[in-house]
Structure formats: structure tokens, C-alpha cells
Amino acid sequence: MEIKACLFDLDGVLVDTAIYHYKAWKQLANSLGFDFTEEQNEQLKGISRMESLDKILAWGKITKSGEEKLNLASQKNECYVAMINQMTPTEVLHGTVDFLTAIKDEGYKIALGSASKNSAIILERTQLTHFFDVIVDGNIVGKSKPDPEVFLKGAELLGVPPSACLVFEDAIAGIEAANRAGMRSVGIGSPEVLTEATIVVKDLSKLSVQHLRQMNEL
């Protein structure tokens, strides 16, 4: 089916907030008496805040009650939000504004599909909000990728069948979610890692409306 809508993950596709997540989680881990590495941070890509916390606590060999975990997750989020509130449009990834402008001008519907509960703040601070017809994030859906809920909800709100949607993702879990939703996908990153994506590119600067037309045949 002809592609009519584009659904974008946020972190690592449009902007890179990984460094802020890393700093906030590291600060939390250090306050609990252990360290948190960049390599461990990579394992948190695409999963929810509470799942991330569970992994971090397991690495630190620490057990907390449900209420304590909620408090810790809230502490991390406060630290993270303080940092992303300082973001500017200069932190938008290469090629993002040009590509979003081109597909919007061409009439494609555009949705955000992110596990982040802070997507509205990030889009506002980086001046990307106006590109999106629909924003689906962790405030609307409860299941993390690779569950396809976030993308299926985006398609539903856009009024476009999943088979006419194209997902842009940088994480393996996100590509799996797109596949499970019955959508084609563009992997942003390494083809050796994102092996299940329909196509893989380095960043959005490598794409054009013409590429989307060509993907109608895939």
C-alpha cells in the first residue's frame, strides 16, 4: 500500500537526549552507592522508565519496594526534565528539519511514537512541535516497544491503516514494534544492528520524498 503517514521515534531519530538520560540515571545510581556506565545506558534504549530502573537496580544489586521505585523514578525524571528544559533547536539531529518540512509540504501525515513521557517538552524546546499532527507517547500508551501499541495508536489517531505507515526508528525494539504493527520501517543507524528494518540510513539527511515514493514498492 502507498505510504501516507510517517511515524517517528524521538530519541536518536529527531534529537539525541541519550546523554541527558545517562547523566540523570548515573546521578541516581551514584546516590545509591554504585556506578552506571555508558555501555549499560545503551541497553536502556527504547524501554520505559520503570523497566530502565529495574535494570539499573539489578546491576547495583539493590532491592526496593514498589513505592520506593516510584520515588526513585520520579527523582530521575526531575533531574532529566531540568536538563532537557535547557535544550535548544541546535540539538536537533542533522537533516531532521529539512526532511520534516519536505514530507509535511508533500502532504504526508506525521506522528510521534515515543516511550518518553517528556516528548512535549523536548519538541517545544527544539521547536519541532508544529510538524506533528499527532503525538503518541508514554502519557498515552502503557506498553513499551517492542509491543506495537505506540505505533498502532498513532496510525489510529491519524486515520491511516498500518500498512500505509512508515516508521523511523534507531532501536532494535522499535523496529520490531514496527514490524509487529505491520508497518514498513527506516532504521536510523547501523545496518549491522538494525537488520530487520526495511532500509537503514545514517540519519534523516540521507532521505527525501523521492525515497518515500520508492518505498511504496517495498
C-alpha positions as CSV (number, residue, x, y, z in Angstrom):
1,M,0.0,0.0,0.0
2,E,1.1,3.5,-0.7
3,I,2.8,5.3,2.2
4,K,0.6,8.0,3.6
5,A,1.9,8.6,7.1
6,C,5.3,8.8,8.8
7,L,5.7,7.9,12.5
8,F,8.9,9.0,14.2
9,D,10.6,7.8,17.4
10,L,12.1,10.8,19.2
11,D,15.4,10.0,20.9
12,G,18.1,9.1,18.5
13,V,16.0,9.9,15.4
14,L,14.9,13.6,15.7
15,V,17.0,14.6,18.7
16,D,19.6,13.0,20.9
17,T,18.7,13.1,24.6
18,A,20.6,9.9,25.4
19,I,23.3,12.0,27.2
20,Y,20.7,13.5,29.5
21,H,19.1,10.2,30.3
22,Y,22.6,8.8,31.0
23,K,23.6,11.7,33.3
24,A,20.3,11.5,35.2
25,W,20.5,7.7,35.7
26,K,24.2,8.0,36.6
27,Q,23.4,10.6,39.3
28,L,20.7,8.3,40.7
29,A,22.9,5.3,40.7
30,N,25.7,7.2,42.4
31,S,23.3,8.4,45.1
32,L,22.6,4.7,45.7
33,G,26.2,3.9,46.1
34,F,27.2,2.3,42.7
35,D,28.2,3.5,39.2
36,F,26.4,3.3,35.9
37,T,28.3,3.1,32.7
38,E,27.6,4.3,29.1
39,E,27.6,0.7,27.9
40,Q,24.8,-0.1,30.4
41,N,23.0,3.1,29.2
42,E,22.9,1.6,25.7
43,Q,20.9,-1.3,27.0
44,L,18.1,1.1,28.1
45,K,17.3,2.2,24.5
46,G,13.7,2.1,23.7
47,I,12.4,0.8,27.0
48,S,10.3,2.5,29.7
49,R,11.5,4.4,32.7
50,M,10.4,1.7,35.2
51,E,11.9,-1.1,33.1
52,S,15.2,1.0,33.0
53,L,15.1,1.5,36.8
54,D,14.6,-2.3,37.3
55,K,17.7,-3.0,35.2
56,I,19.8,-0.4,37.0
57,L,18.8,-1.6,40.4
58,A,19.6,-5.2,39.3
59,W,23.1,-4.0,38.2
60,G,23.6,-2.4,41.6
61,K,22.3,-5.5,43.3
62,I,19.7,-3.4,45.2
63,T,16.2,-4.3,46.0
64,K,13.5,-1.7,46.5
65,S,9.8,-1.8,47.2
66,G,7.3,-0.7,44.6
67,E,6.7,2.7,46.3
68,E,10.5,3.2,46.7
69,K,11.0,2.5,43.0
70,L,8.3,5.1,42.1
71,N,10.1,7.7,44.2
72,L,13.4,6.9,42.6
73,A,11.9,7.0,39.1
74,S,10.5,10.4,40.0
75,Q,13.8,11.7,41.2
76,K,15.5,10.6,38.0
77,N,12.8,12.3,35.9
78,E,13.1,15.6,37.8
79,C,16.8,15.6,37.1
80,Y,16.2,14.7,33.4
81,V,13.5,17.3,33.0
82,A,15.7,20.0,34.5
83,M,18.3,19.2,31.8
84,I,16.0,19.0,28.8
85,N,14.4,22.3,29.7
86,Q,17.7,23.8,28.7
87,M,17.6,22.2,25.2
88,T,17.6,24.4,22.1
89,P,16.9,23.9,18.4
90,T,20.7,23.4,17.9
91,E,20.3,19.9,19.4
92,V,18.0,18.7,16.6
93,L,19.8,16.0,14.6
94,H,21.3,16.6,11.2
95,G,18.7,16.7,8.4
96,T,15.7,16.5,10.6
97,V,14.1,19.9,9.9
98,D,14.6,19.7,6.2
99,F,13.1,16.2,6.0
100,L,10.1,17.0,8.2
101,T,9.5,20.2,6.2
102,A,9.6,18.3,2.9
103,I,7.3,15.5,3.9
104,K,4.8,17.9,5.5
105,D,4.8,20.1,2.4
106,E,4.1,16.9,0.3
107,G,1.0,16.1,2.4
108,Y,2.2,13.1,4.4
109,K,0.6,12.8,7.9
110,I,3.2,12.9,10.7
111,A,3.0,11.3,14.2
112,L,5.4,10.9,17.1
113,G,5.6,7.4,18.5
114,S,7.8,7.5,21.6
115,A,8.0,5.9,25.0
116,S,9.1,9.2,26.5
117,K,6.7,11.0,28.9
118,N,8.6,14.2,28.3
119,S,8.2,14.4,24.5
120,A,6.1,17.5,24.6
121,I,8.8,19.4,26.5
122,I,11.5,18.2,24.1
123,L,9.5,19.1,20.9
124,E,8.7,22.5,22.3
125,R,12.3,23.4,23.4
126,T,13.6,22.2,20.0
127,Q,10.8,24.0,18.0
128,L,9.6,20.8,16.3
129,T,6.0,20.6,17.7
130,H,4.4,22.2,14.7
131,F,5.4,19.4,12.4
132,F,3.3,16.8,14.1
133,D,-0.4,16.0,13.5
134,V,-0.4,13.5,16.4
135,I,1.8,12.9,19.4
136,V,1.7,9.5,21.0
137,D,4.0,9.0,23.9
138,G,4.3,7.4,27.4
139,N,1.5,9.6,28.7
140,I,-1.0,7.9,26.3
141,V,0.2,4.3,25.9
142,G,1.3,1.9,28.6
143,K,3.2,-0.8,26.7
144,S,6.8,-0.4,25.7
145,K,8.4,-1.3,22.4
146,P,8.7,-4.0,21.0
147,D,5.0,-4.0,21.7
148,P,3.4,-2.2,18.7
149,E,0.9,-0.3,20.8
150,V,2.5,3.1,20.3
151,F,2.6,2.9,16.5
152,L,-0.8,1.3,16.2
153,K,-2.3,4.1,18.3
154,G,-0.5,6.6,16.1
155,A,-2.0,5.1,12.9
156,E,-5.4,5.0,14.5
157,L,-5.3,8.7,15.5
158,L,-4.0,9.7,12.1
159,G,-6.8,7.7,10.4
160,V,-4.3,5.7,8.3
161,P,-4.1,1.9,8.1
162,P,-0.9,0.4,9.5
163,S,0.2,-0.9,6.0
164,A,0.3,2.7,4.8
165,C,2.6,3.8,7.7
166,L,6.4,4.2,7.7
167,V,8.2,4.1,11.0
168,F,11.6,5.9,11.7
169,E,13.5,4.2,14.5
170,D,17.0,3.9,15.9
171,A,16.4,0.9,18.3
172,I,16.1,-2.8,17.6
173,A,13.0,-2.8,19.9
174,G,11.4,0.0,17.8
175,I,12.0,-1.8,14.5
176,E,10.5,-5.0,16.0
177,A,7.4,-2.9,17.1
178,A,7.0,-1.5,13.6
179,N,7.2,-5.0,12.1
180,R,4.7,-6.3,14.6
181,A,2.4,-3.4,13.7
182,G,2.5,-4.4,10.0
183,M,4.4,-1.2,9.1
184,R,7.5,-0.6,6.9
185,S,10.5,0.9,8.7
186,V,13.5,3.1,8.2
187,G,16.3,2.3,10.6
188,I,18.4,5.2,11.7
189,G,21.9,3.9,12.5
190,S,23.9,0.8,11.6
191,P,22.6,-1.8,9.1
192,E,24.6,-4.4,11.0
193,V,22.4,-3.7,14.1
194,L,19.0,-2.8,12.6
195,T,18.9,-5.9,10.4
196,E,15.0,-6.2,10.5
197,A,14.4,-2.6,9.1
198,T,13.1,-2.2,5.6
199,I,16.0,0.1,4.9
200,V,18.7,1.7,7.0
201,V,20.3,5.2,6.7
202,K,22.8,7.1,8.9
203,D,20.4,10.0,9.6
204,L,17.4,11.8,8.1
205,S,19.7,14.0,5.9
206,K,20.1,10.8,3.7
207,L,16.3,10.8,2.9
208,S,14.0,12.6,0.6
209,V,10.4,12.5,-0.6
210,Q,11.6,10.5,-3.6
211,H,12.9,7.8,-1.2
212,L,9.4,7.5,0.3
213,R,7.9,7.1,-3.1
214,Q,10.4,4.4,-3.9
215,M,9.5,2.6,-0.7
216,N,5.9,2.1,-2.0
217,E,7.3,-0.8,-4.0
218,L,8.9,-2.4,-0.9
